[in-house]
Amino acid sequence: MSQIEVERLLGRLITDADFRSRAACSLEKAAGKEGIVLSVEEMSFLNHINFSKFGLIAESLDDSIIRK
């Protein structure tokens, strides 16, 4: 697994509501559009994410680190 790419994806899911919404529809398309390269195995694991939980985390963050 490419840990840096996974961390990059997770960071975007937490800080970017638009990306989170696109990823909920198609994680593969959203990641690809952002240039985030994930292996088939990584994509398989990450496709089971409950995206709403990332929204809850985002709500607890300071606005200065959230993408607008």
Number of C-alpha atoms within 10 A of each C-alpha: 10 10 10 12 17 18 11 13 23 15 12 20 24 22 22 18 17 14 20 22 16 15 20 18 11 13 21 19 13 19 20 12 11 11 11 15 18 20 12 11 10 15 15 13 10 16 15 10 13 10 15 13 12 19 17 11 12 18 13 8 12 8 11 8 11 14 12 9
